[in-house]
């Protein structure tokens, strides 16, 4: 707490060399040069350096960093310009982020153990909503026609669309790895639709991955598999959820 600049320089240098997590809070300026250029004047902020060489600078509010650099940065920590300079650089593309601290409130070097698995809880209904908002999640050029189209006694399709070549497309969505039953379900919908229309009809099974044997069956039936992750669907839906929440604030 309240370390001297020299002590903080030594702490950060050693922590970066040992691939520890570094957190520094203090009064600083931030300058970025690369694909664009930016300058953030003096203010109290938090600097984070992660074990993979990524860098984030956070202000006192907001969940997104005001400046950041992706992994594999190279670092130079030095005392210059009357303060403690933390310079993070990359070569491809060539860019640099420099944080100059005039005063430091606290500095931490942490060894964090984290082997936990991350699971995104998105339902099939939410995946369908995301695909309807952005059909390119499944395939570029898809145009939405409708959702939950009734296919006689076979049930309802998840998404009904048209591809870039004008072919009708039946999309069956699965939240978990898709099984042979999902491929057969898709086949029933496609066969029902082919009896109704004269245009070519395609079938697409959209899921994070396929269970054993499903790929062979899909190929035999002549249908496509498109890998769609719940995480990507979440990213599509999240801005809309935030927007709806803001209506009540």
N, C-alpha and C positions, 0 to 999 in steps of 0.2 A: 504494500500500500504506500502511495506517495513516494515512489522510488526516485533516486537521482537518475539523470539521463544516462550517465556512464553505466550504472548498474543495469539499467533497463536495456541498454545496447547489448551488454554481455548476455543477459538473460535471453533476449530474442535471438541473438546469433547462435547460441548454444541450442536453443529449442528447435530452431529451423534445421540445424545440422542433424539433430536427432529425430527429426520428423515428428515433433510434438505439435499439439494444438496450442496456438498463441492467442491470447486475448489481451488487448491493450485499450484502456480508456483514458482519454485526455483531450487537451485542447490542441487542435491540429488544422493544417490546411491540406488539401488534396488536389493533385494535378495529374491529369491523364493526357497522354499523347499516343496516337496510333491511327486507327480507322477514322477517328474524329479527334476532337480536343475539348477538354473541359477543365474548369478551375473552380474549386470550392474554397471560399475564404474561411477565416478562423472560426472555429466553433468546437464544442465538446462532443466527441463522437467515440464510437467503439470500432476498433480494428480487429479483424479475425484472420488468422492465417491457419489453414488446415493442413493435415498431414500430406495431402496430395499436391500441395503447392498452390492451392486456390486461395484467393484473397477477397475479403468483403469489408466494406466500410459502411457502418450503419449510423443513421442519425437517431435522435431520441424518440422518433415516432415513425410508424410505417414498417411493414414486414419486409419490404424489398430493400436491398442495399442501394445507397446512393452512388457508389462506385464498386466495381468488382473486377476480378481477373480470374479466368478459368484455371484449371490445374496445370502443373508443370512449370510454374514460374521460377525464375532465378532471382535470388535476393541479394541485396547489398544493404547492410545496416551500418550507419555511420553517424558521427557527430559532425554536423556542418550547418552553416547558415544560422548559428545560434540555437540549434535544436537537435532533435534526434530524427534522422531521416531513414525511412523504410522504403526502399525502392524495389519494386517487383517488375521484372521485364520478361517479355516473350519475344521470340524471333520469327515465328510463323503463326499469325502475322506479326510484324514488328510493332510492338507497343509497350508502353511503360506506364506504371501507376506509382506515384510518389506521395507518401504520407509524411508530412513534417510535423512532429510534435514539439510544441514549445513548453508544455507542462504535462506531466503524466499523473493521473489520479491513482491508477492501479494497473498492474501487469501480472499476467498468469501464464505459466507454461504447464500444460496438462498432458498426461498420457491417458488416453481414453480407450477403453476396451468396449467394442460394440460389434457383436456378431449376430445381433437380432435380425430376423427376417421382417421385411416390410410388406404388408398386405393392404392393398387398396380395396375398400369395401364399396364396390359399385355394382348395382343390380343389373340384370339383363334389360329391364325397362329403362334404366338410365343410360345404358350403352346404346339402346335404340334411339333415345332422344339425342344423344351426341352425334350419331350417324346421320340422323335427319337434319341436324344443324350443319353438319359438315360431311357430306357423302364422300369426300375425298379420303376420309379415314379408311374407306373400303377400296375405292378406286377413283382415279382422276377421271373427270368427265361424266360421272354419274349424275343424273338428274332425278330428284325425288318425284314420284307420282302420288303415292299414298302410303299409309301405314295400316297394318292389320287388315289387309284385304282378304275377304272371305273366299276360300277355295272349296266351296261345296262341303261335303262331309269330311274333307281332309283337315279342315281347321282354318286358321288365319295366318297369313304370312306376316313376318315381322316388318319388313320393308319391301315395297314394290317400287321399282325404279326403271330408268332407261339409260343405257350406256351411250358412249360417244359415237357408236356406229348405228344407233337407232334400235338396238335390240332391247327387248323387255328383260328385266332382271328381277328374279326373286331372291331376296336375301334372308337367310336364316341366321339368327344371332345366338351365340352361346357365351355365357359368362365364364364358364370353366372349360377345360379341354374338351373338344367336341368328340362324341363317340359315333359309332356306326349308325346308331339309332337316329342321330341328328341328320346324317347324310340321307338316310331313308325317308325321314320326315321331309327334308328339302325335296327329294325326288317326287314325293306325292304331290306337293304343291306345284312343282314345275309341270308334271304330267297333266294335272288338272287344268292349268292355265293354257297349255298347248292345245287342249281340246276346244278352248274358247276363242283363240285368236289365230290369225294367219301369219303373224310376224314371228321371227326367231325368238326363242326364249332361252335365257341363261339361268343357271343356278349358282349362287355364291353362298358358301358357308363361312361366316365371319366369327372368329373365336380367337382366344389367346394362342391356342395350339391345338393339335389333333392327338387323340388317343391312338394307340397302336392299331393298325389295320384300317383306320378311317381314310387315310390318304389313298390307299389302294382302291377302296370302294368308290371314293369320289372320282378318281381317274376313270374307273370302269363306267361310271354313270355319265361322265363327261362334264362334271361340274368343277368349279374353282374353289380353292381355299384362300382366304385373305386373313392374315394375322392382324387382329385388332386387339390391343391391350386395354384393360380397364383403366390403366394409368393415363393413357392418351385421351380416353373418353372423359375422365375426370377433369383434365386440363381444359377440354372444350366446354364442359358444363360449369366449371368454377366461376369464370367471369360473370355468367348469367346469374348464378346464385348470389354472388357479391352484389350485383346490381339490384336484385330484388330485395336484399337485405337493406340496402341504402335507402330504399323508398320509405322505410319505417324509422329512419334515424333523423 
